[in-house]
Amino acid sequence: MSPLLESQLNINRRTFLSRMSLGIGSAALGSLMIPSLFSCNAESGQDNTLAGMPHFAPKAKRVIYLFQSGAPSQLESFDYKPLLRKMHGQDLPESIRMGQRLTTMTSGQTKFPLVGSAVDFKQYGQHGAWISDFFPFTGQVADDICIVNSLFTEAINHDPAITFFQTGHQQAGRPSMGAWMSYGLGSENENLPAFVVLTSRGGGNAQGLYAHLWSAGFLDSAHQGVLLRGGKDPVLYLNDPNGMAQADRRRFLDRLAELNQDSYDELGDPEIVSRIKQYEMAYRMQTSVPEVMDINGEPDHILKMYGPDVVTPGSFAANCLLARKLAEKGVRFIQLYHQGWDQHSNLVNEMGMQSKQVDQPSAALILDLKQRGLLDDTLVIWGGEFGRTNYCQGPLDAKLYGRDHHPRCFSAWMAGGGIKPGMVYGETDEFGYNIAKDPVHIHDFHATILNQLGLDHTKMTFKHQGRRYRLTDVSGEVVRGILA
């Protein structure tokens, strides 16, 4: 190497620091001009994704997930199996069951008597989708939804199965789907959280719902879901104490932010910054949340469309209407949970009651979004954590029978957000026990949801404890067959 080139390559400490300062100054100026420019942590390991910046053009801007906790039976909803009626009471052939895993509730059985649906099915829509008489309103929107009859999971018990659907992992601790959406895309409304949770309870056996289902996991806690309750006080402790004026609250928060900033400067803990953000969000929510939770301004024909329960705070119908209002306000991920679908016995009566609570509001949500021009960019999802067995649990009686957990195949439906409408995807065998065509694993399901939001599931990652994590773990393929 020539002495001239060597001298050009040499750089002392003073020169290095002076040149580096120019880059820092440019970055600081950019962050002032575009506040969200560096909103994602560079140490996160996220690849090519900035908050609010999808990987490619999205079909959907937001998700409304109508989760039916407890697992509704696919055999009394969307997967029509007339053979089960013909073979009612006969034992499930071993060649079909193939020694597959059972729950402790039926593992001691030596016989597995098949039980046909006690509720009839009808065909709806241009393509003749089979839908049970438990869901007549859903049948009326058959041309707007895509029924997936070939979902499957490895989880066979409720909590790990629900956790799997919500976080991509059967054990608690991972970020929930809504938290991933908030992390990857940010919020469209600075006065409302990007991720909102609404719960309701039916009359059946209700499985517990735990905060880890809407947790941010190892992501910044600012991404966790905010649970909104029905009634006058949707968020506990959101309102100012009696005697505190709004101006006093503002001065209090400003001073608190200064103290938290001092702590951050000393300790460097990013959770302190999250705490500051959460205090500010709570302050802005004081006016935005009561407004969005108030349905008094809704026209009578809209209220009638959602059904009589819509005027009852905390009901599934009321939550569906609130989901539409939150979608209008730009909330990124709206998660509804409706409990009570765990019918191990008395299925016909209990499921009949549950379906009446959700059928009309679910269909009304589709119609309401559609008439407002919101369905095209809103992805609506309806389904539970697994399916139900084709054999009987409990008395072999047309009204008293129940069905055990069945992870091998089950149904859900999707609408809007670039999903192909008016179709049924996937098939199970004639016994409704195994998948015969187009299986869809939960990781595939998640990959497809992210895809519709413009996110590549293999690239939206977060580095935690030396490993890059993602919602779909290490697998998952986009289900191209259901994309419009």
VMD Tcl script that draws the C-alpha trace (Angstrom):
set ca {
  {0.00 0.00 0.00}
  {1.38 3.41 -0.96}
  {2.15 5.95 1.81}
  {-0.40 8.37 0.24}
  {-3.26 5.84 0.33}
  {-2.30 4.78 3.86}
  {-2.41 8.38 5.06}
  {-5.86 8.82 3.46}
  {-7.20 5.75 5.25}
  {-5.84 6.69 8.66}
  {-8.27 8.50 10.92}
  {-7.65 9.81 14.41}
  {-10.12 9.96 17.30}
  {-10.93 13.66 16.87}
  {-11.67 13.27 13.15}
  {-13.83 10.23 13.75}
  {-15.97 11.96 16.40}
  {-16.38 15.12 14.36}
  {-17.54 13.22 11.29}
  {-19.86 11.00 13.32}
  {-21.52 14.05 14.85}
  {-22.69 15.13 11.41}
  {-24.58 11.85 11.02}
  {-26.12 12.11 14.48}
  {-27.23 15.67 13.75}
  {-28.90 14.57 10.52}
  {-30.66 11.73 12.29}
  {-31.85 14.07 15.05}
  {-33.17 16.55 12.49}
  {-35.00 13.75 10.68}
  {-36.61 12.57 13.91}
  {-37.88 16.08 14.60}
  {-39.34 16.47 11.12}
  {-40.86 12.92 11.09}
  {-41.48 11.87 14.72}
  {-42.28 8.24 13.80}
  {-39.14 7.82 11.70}
  {-37.20 6.03 14.44}
  {-40.14 4.76 16.44}
  {-38.98 1.12 16.27}
  {-36.10 0.05 18.47}
  {-33.01 -0.70 16.39}
  {-32.06 -3.43 18.85}
  {-35.32 -5.25 18.27}
  {-34.04 -7.16 15.28}
  {-37.11 -6.21 13.27}
  {-36.29 -6.53 9.57}
  {-37.42 -3.88 7.09}
  {-40.48 -2.88 9.12}
  {-41.04 0.55 10.65}
  {-44.17 1.39 12.62}
  {-46.88 2.35 10.16}
  {-44.80 1.05 7.22}
  {-45.90 -2.39 5.93}
  {-43.60 -4.57 3.82}
  {-45.90 -4.31 0.80}
  {-49.23 -2.81 -0.20}
  {-51.86 -4.06 2.28}
  {-55.37 -5.23 1.51}
  {-56.56 -4.56 5.06}
  {-55.89 -1.72 7.47}
  {-57.38 -3.31 10.56}
  {-58.68 -6.58 12.05}
  {-61.85 -7.37 14.01}
  {-61.50 -10.81 15.58}
  {-64.74 -12.32 16.92}
  {-63.25 -15.09 19.04}
  {-65.72 -17.72 20.25}
  {-64.06 -18.97 23.42}
  {-64.79 -22.60 24.30}
  {-64.83 -23.98 20.75}
  {-68.19 -24.09 18.91}
  {-68.94 -27.37 17.19}
  {-68.18 -27.30 13.48}
  {-70.62 -30.19 13.03}
  {-73.52 -28.00 14.17}
  {-72.36 -24.88 12.33}
  {-70.43 -24.98 9.04}
  {-69.24 -28.55 8.32}
  {-72.25 -30.55 7.13}
  {-71.85 -34.33 7.57}
  {-75.06 -36.23 6.69}
  {-73.25 -39.58 7.12}
  {-73.19 -39.03 10.88}
  {-76.98 -39.05 10.99}
  {-77.11 -42.27 8.97}
  {-74.59 -43.93 11.30}
  {-75.98 -42.41 14.49}
  {-75.05 -44.61 17.47}
  {-72.57 -46.77 15.54}
  {-68.97 -46.91 16.72}
  {-66.37 -44.70 15.04}
  {-64.20 -47.02 12.89}
  {-60.68 -47.46 14.22}
  {-59.39 -46.87 10.69}
  {-60.71 -43.31 10.95}
  {-59.63 -42.58 14.52}
  {-56.19 -44.18 14.07}
  {-55.42 -44.03 17.78}
  {-55.28 -40.26 17.80}
  {-54.86 -38.30 21.01}
  {-57.93 -37.96 23.27}
  {-58.68 -35.76 26.25}
  {-58.85 -37.25 29.74}
  {-62.63 -36.85 29.55}
  {-63.03 -39.56 26.88}
  {-59.71 -41.42 26.98}
  {-61.29 -44.10 29.17}
  {-64.04 -44.87 26.66}
  {-63.93 -48.18 24.82}
  {-66.71 -47.18 22.44}
  {-67.02 -43.98 20.44}
  {-70.65 -43.78 19.22}
  {-71.15 -41.42 16.30}
  {-73.75 -38.72 16.76}
  {-75.34 -36.78 13.93}
  {-76.30 -33.16 14.18}
  {-79.72 -32.63 15.73}
  {-79.97 -29.31 13.91}
  {-80.63 -29.13 10.16}
  {-78.45 -27.48 7.53}
  {-79.41 -25.37 4.52}
  {-77.50 -24.10 1.51}
  {-76.93 -20.36 1.19}
  {-75.44 -17.99 -1.33}
  {-74.50 -18.35 -4.96}
  {-72.15 -21.25 -4.21}
  {-74.51 -23.14 -1.90}
  {-72.53 -23.08 1.31}
  {-73.95 -25.45 3.92}
  {-74.78 -23.57 7.14}
  {-76.78 -24.91 10.07}
  {-80.09 -23.54 11.27}
  {-78.27 -22.21 14.33}
  {-76.83 -19.47 12.08}
  {-79.57 -18.18 9.74}
  {-78.29 -14.58 9.79}
  {-74.78 -15.74 8.90}
  {-76.38 -17.64 6.03}
  {-77.75 -14.35 4.70}
  {-74.17 -13.01 4.34}
  {-72.80 -16.26 2.88}
  {-71.70 -14.42 -0.27}
  {-69.60 -12.04 1.84}
  {-67.68 -14.58 3.91}
  {-65.12 -17.32 3.32}
  {-65.71 -20.44 5.41}
  {-62.56 -22.41 6.22}
  {-63.40 -26.01 7.19}
  {-59.86 -27.36 7.41}
  {-58.20 -25.60 10.34}
  {-56.18 -27.76 12.73}
  {-54.06 -27.37 15.85}
  {-51.88 -29.47 18.15}
  {-53.52 -28.12 21.33}
  {-56.31 -30.23 22.83}
  {-57.13 -28.29 26.01}
  {-58.67 -24.84 26.22}
  {-56.03 -22.53 27.70}
  {-53.10 -23.70 25.55}
  {-55.39 -23.79 22.50}
  {-56.68 -20.24 23.01}
  {-53.18 -19.03 23.82}
  {-51.93 -20.68 20.62}
  {-54.50 -18.84 18.53}
  {-53.82 -15.51 20.19}
  {-50.01 -15.64 20.45}
  {-48.76 -18.35 18.08}
  {-47.49 -20.40 21.04}
  {-49.24 -22.71 23.51}
  {-47.49 -21.31 26.58}
  {-48.10 -17.82 27.93}
  {-45.41 -15.18 27.59}
  {-45.34 -14.45 23.86}
  {-46.81 -11.25 22.39}
  {-50.45 -11.50 21.35}
  {-51.54 -11.06 17.77}
  {-52.87 -7.57 18.44}
  {-49.58 -6.56 20.08}
  {-47.69 -7.74 16.99}
  {-50.01 -5.63 14.82}
  {-49.43 -2.58 17.01}
  {-45.68 -3.19 16.90}
  {-45.55 -3.68 13.15}
  {-48.01 -1.03 11.99}
  {-48.59 1.43 14.83}
  {-51.87 3.25 15.34}
  {-54.02 5.36 13.03}
  {-55.48 7.36 15.92}
  {-53.25 8.98 18.55}
  {-56.22 9.32 20.92}
  {-57.05 5.61 21.05}
  {-54.93 2.48 21.59}
  {-53.91 0.49 18.55}
  {-55.18 -2.70 20.24}
  {-58.52 -2.89 22.07}
  {-60.19 -5.87 23.78}
  {-63.91 -6.36 24.49}
  {-65.34 -9.37 26.35}
  {-68.82 -10.87 26.72}
  {-70.23 -13.98 28.30}
  {-72.89 -16.39 27.14}
  {-74.87 -18.82 29.23}
  {-72.85 -21.99 28.78}
  {-69.70 -23.35 30.40}
  {-67.33 -20.37 30.24}
  {-63.60 -20.98 30.00}
  {-61.43 -18.38 31.71}
  {-59.93 -15.45 29.84}
  {-56.57 -14.24 31.08}
  {-54.59 -11.06 30.46}
  {-51.78 -12.98 28.74}
  {-54.13 -13.38 25.77}
  {-53.77 -9.65 25.00}
  {-50.34 -9.15 26.54}
  {-47.41 -7.49 24.78}
  {-45.12 -10.28 26.01}
  {-41.51 -9.25 25.47}
  {-42.50 -6.33 23.21}
  {-42.74 -2.80 24.56}
  {-45.66 -2.75 27.01}
  {-47.19 0.14 25.04}
  {-48.36 -2.52 22.53}
  {-50.51 -4.54 24.96}
  {-54.28 -4.61 24.51}
  {-56.50 -2.23 26.43}
  {-59.54 -3.96 27.92}
  {-62.72 -1.89 27.59}
  {-65.57 -2.85 29.90}
  {-69.27 -2.40 29.28}
  {-71.09 0.25 31.30}
  {-70.36 3.75 32.54}
  {-66.69 3.14 33.38}
  {-65.12 1.34 30.38}
  {-61.55 1.81 31.66}
  {-60.95 1.69 35.42}
  {-59.30 4.75 36.97}
  {-59.29 6.60 33.66}
  {-61.27 9.59 34.91}
  {-59.77 12.30 37.11}
  {-60.46 12.13 40.85}
  {-63.20 14.36 42.20}
  {-61.97 17.90 42.66}
  {-59.19 17.69 40.08}
  {-59.60 20.02 37.13}
  {-58.37 19.10 33.63}
  {-55.70 21.81 33.80}
  {-54.43 20.40 37.11}
  {-54.27 16.93 35.56}
  {-52.24 18.30 32.66}
  {-49.71 19.98 35.01}
  {-49.50 16.80 37.08}
  {-48.72 14.68 34.01}
  {-46.13 17.19 32.75}
  {-44.30 17.10 36.06}
  {-44.58 13.31 36.24}
  {-43.13 13.05 32.72}
  {-40.16 15.21 33.82}
  {-39.50 12.89 36.78}
  {-39.79 9.81 34.59}
  {-37.47 11.37 32.04}
  {-34.90 11.97 34.78}
  {-35.20 8.30 35.73}
  {-34.74 7.25 32.11}
  {-31.67 9.47 31.70}
  {-30.17 7.83 34.78}
  {-31.19 4.20 34.19}
  {-31.85 3.92 30.45}
  {-34.79 1.53 30.99}
  {-37.05 1.72 27.88}
  {-40.08 0.74 29.99}
  {-39.88 4.19 31.59}
  {-40.51 5.74 28.17}
  {-43.42 3.34 27.71}
  {-44.83 4.50 31.03}
  {-44.71 8.12 29.88}
  {-46.53 7.17 26.67}
  {-49.19 5.27 28.59}
  {-49.90 8.20 30.90}
  {-50.31 10.45 27.87}
  {-52.56 7.92 26.12}
  {-54.74 7.66 29.23}
  {-55.07 11.46 29.28}
  {-56.20 11.56 25.64}
  {-58.53 8.58 26.18}
  {-60.48 10.53 28.78}
  {-62.41 12.21 25.99}
  {-62.05 9.71 23.11}
  {-63.21 6.55 24.94}
  {-66.53 7.87 26.31}
  {-67.32 9.19 22.85}
  {-66.69 5.92 21.05}
  {-68.48 3.86 23.73}
  {-71.66 5.93 23.46}
  {-74.19 4.32 21.09}
  {-77.00 6.81 21.76}
  {-76.29 8.57 18.49}
  {-76.79 5.42 16.42}
  {-79.93 5.40 14.21}
  {-82.72 3.02 15.20}
  {-82.34 0.97 12.03}
  {-78.69 0.28 12.89}
  {-79.54 -0.78 16.44}
  {-82.31 -3.01 15.12}
  {-79.89 -4.63 12.68}
  {-77.62 -5.78 15.54}
  {-80.54 -7.25 17.48}
  {-82.24 -6.58 20.84}
  {-79.14 -7.26 22.97}
  {-77.30 -4.30 21.44}
  {-78.66 -1.93 24.10}
  {-77.21 -4.11 26.89}
  {-73.69 -2.92 27.74}
  {-71.16 -5.75 27.64}
  {-73.25 -8.03 25.43}
  {-71.76 -9.53 22.28}
  {-74.16 -7.46 20.16}
  {-73.12 -4.23 21.89}
  {-69.46 -5.17 21.45}
  {-69.94 -5.81 17.73}
  {-71.39 -2.33 17.30}
  {-68.53 -0.87 19.33}
  {-66.09 -2.79 17.14}
  {-67.50 -1.02 14.10}
  {-67.15 2.35 15.84}
  {-63.58 1.58 16.88}
  {-62.78 0.51 13.32}
  {-64.10 3.85 12.07}
  {-61.79 5.60 14.53}
  {-58.72 3.82 13.19}
  {-58.09 1.22 15.91}
  {-55.74 -1.34 14.37}
  {-56.79 -4.57 16.11}
  {-60.16 -5.07 17.81}
  {-60.43 -8.33 19.73}
  {-63.80 -9.63 20.92}
  {-64.10 -12.69 23.16}
  {-67.45 -14.40 23.70}
  {-67.37 -17.10 26.36}
  {-69.58 -20.15 26.84}
  {-69.06 -22.50 23.87}
  {-67.77 -25.53 25.81}
  {-70.65 -27.96 25.22}
  {-69.64 -31.39 26.58}
  {-73.33 -32.15 27.16}
  {-76.71 -30.62 26.38}
  {-75.14 -29.28 23.19}
  {-78.33 -28.57 21.27}
  {-79.86 -26.37 23.95}
  {-76.66 -24.60 25.00}
  {-75.29 -24.06 21.52}
  {-78.70 -22.93 20.35}
  {-78.65 -20.24 23.04}
  {-75.06 -19.23 22.29}
  {-75.67 -18.98 18.55}
  {-78.67 -16.68 19.08}
  {-76.40 -14.31 20.98}
  {-73.78 -14.08 18.22}
  {-75.40 -14.93 14.88}
  {-77.34 -11.74 14.20}
  {-74.69 -9.31 15.54}
  {-71.88 -11.03 13.59}
  {-73.83 -10.79 10.34}
  {-74.89 -7.21 11.16}
  {-71.25 -6.23 11.62}
  {-70.47 -7.49 8.10}
  {-73.42 -5.58 6.63}
  {-72.68 -2.43 8.63}
  {-69.03 -2.35 7.57}
  {-70.03 -3.07 3.99}
  {-72.58 -0.25 3.74}
  {-70.00 2.20 5.15}
  {-67.31 1.16 2.70}
  {-65.17 -0.30 5.50}
  {-65.38 -4.02 4.76}
  {-62.91 -3.88 1.89}
  {-60.07 -2.83 4.21}
  {-61.29 -4.49 7.42}
  {-60.52 -8.17 7.99}
  {-63.24 -9.82 10.11}
  {-62.57 -13.25 11.65}
  {-65.02 -15.59 13.47}
  {-64.05 -18.85 15.19}
  {-62.89 -20.70 18.29}
  {-59.77 -22.53 19.48}
  {-60.49 -26.06 18.16}
  {-63.38 -28.22 17.02}
  {-65.61 -30.96 18.42}
  {-65.59 -34.74 18.05}
  {-67.95 -36.59 15.75}
  {-68.63 -39.10 18.52}
  {-70.81 -38.59 21.54}
  {-69.78 -37.51 24.99}
  {-72.49 -38.16 27.56}
  {-75.92 -39.64 26.82}
  {-76.60 -40.67 23.22}
  {-79.74 -38.59 23.12}
  {-80.86 -36.13 20.46}
  {-81.10 -33.32 23.01}
  {-78.61 -34.27 25.72}
  {-75.54 -35.32 23.76}
  {-72.28 -33.39 23.90}
  {-69.01 -33.43 22.00}
  {-65.43 -33.53 23.28}
  {-62.48 -31.40 22.12}
  {-61.20 -32.15 18.62}
  {-58.08 -30.37 17.34}
  {-57.79 -32.42 14.10}
  {-60.24 -30.28 12.11}
  {-62.59 -27.39 12.70}
  {-64.18 -24.36 11.07}
  {-63.90 -20.58 11.08}
  {-64.94 -17.83 8.69}
  {-63.26 -14.68 7.42}
  {-64.60 -11.67 5.54}
  {-63.31 -8.48 3.94}
  {-59.70 -7.39 3.89}
  {-58.88 -8.99 0.55}
  {-60.29 -12.44 1.44}
  {-62.20 -14.15 -1.37}
  {-65.91 -13.91 -0.52}
  {-68.64 -16.50 -1.07}
  {-66.48 -19.62 -0.89}
  {-65.80 -22.66 1.28}
  {-62.15 -23.63 1.61}
  {-60.86 -27.02 2.71}
  {-62.65 -30.32 3.27}
  {-62.86 -32.96 5.95}
  {-63.59 -36.64 5.43}
  {-67.18 -37.89 5.38}
  {-66.97 -38.58 9.12}
  {-65.83 -35.03 9.88}
  {-62.82 -36.42 11.77}
  {-59.75 -35.84 9.57}
  {-58.85 -33.23 6.96}
  {-59.22 -34.51 3.41}
  {-58.16 -31.41 1.46}
  {-56.28 -28.11 1.97}
  {-55.21 -28.22 5.63}
  {-54.69 -24.87 7.37}
  {-52.49 -24.82 10.46}
  {-52.69 -21.96 12.96}
  {-49.31 -20.66 11.75}
  {-50.72 -20.62 8.20}
  {-53.76 -18.76 9.51}
  {-51.57 -16.14 11.20}
  {-49.32 -15.80 8.15}
  {-52.39 -15.09 6.02}
  {-53.73 -12.45 8.41}
  {-50.37 -10.67 8.46}
  {-50.15 -10.91 4.68}
  {-53.45 -9.09 4.26}
  {-52.08 -6.28 6.43}
  {-49.06 -5.96 4.19}
  {-46.69 -7.79 6.56}
  {-44.34 -10.61 5.65}
  {-44.60 -12.98 8.61}
  {-41.00 -14.14 8.14}
  {-39.66 -10.59 8.39}
  {-41.71 -9.15 11.25}
  {-39.41 -10.32 14.02}
  {-38.23 -9.20 17.44}
  {-34.93 -10.16 19.01}
  {-35.35 -11.37 22.58}
  {-32.75 -13.18 24.69}
  {-30.59 -13.88 21.66}
  {-33.31 -15.26 19.39}
  {-35.47 -13.62 16.75}
  {-39.13 -14.35 17.48}
  {-42.16 -13.96 15.27}
  {-45.90 -14.63 15.50}
  {-45.62 -17.71 13.28}
  {-42.59 -19.11 15.17}
  {-40.55 -21.03 12.55}
  {-43.25 -22.12 10.10}
  {-46.43 -21.01 8.38}
  {-47.46 -20.43 4.76}
  {-49.89 -17.86 3.40}
  {-53.13 -19.60 2.32}
  {-53.22 -18.26 -1.24}
  {-56.39 -20.14 -2.11}
  {-58.59 -17.79 -0.05}
  {-57.09 -14.52 -1.28}
  {-59.16 -12.39 -3.67}
}
mol new
graphics top color blue
foreach p $ca { graphics top sphere $p radius 0.5 }
foreach p [lrange $ca 0 end-1] q [lrange $ca 1 end] { graphics top cylinder $p $q radius 0.2 }
display resetview
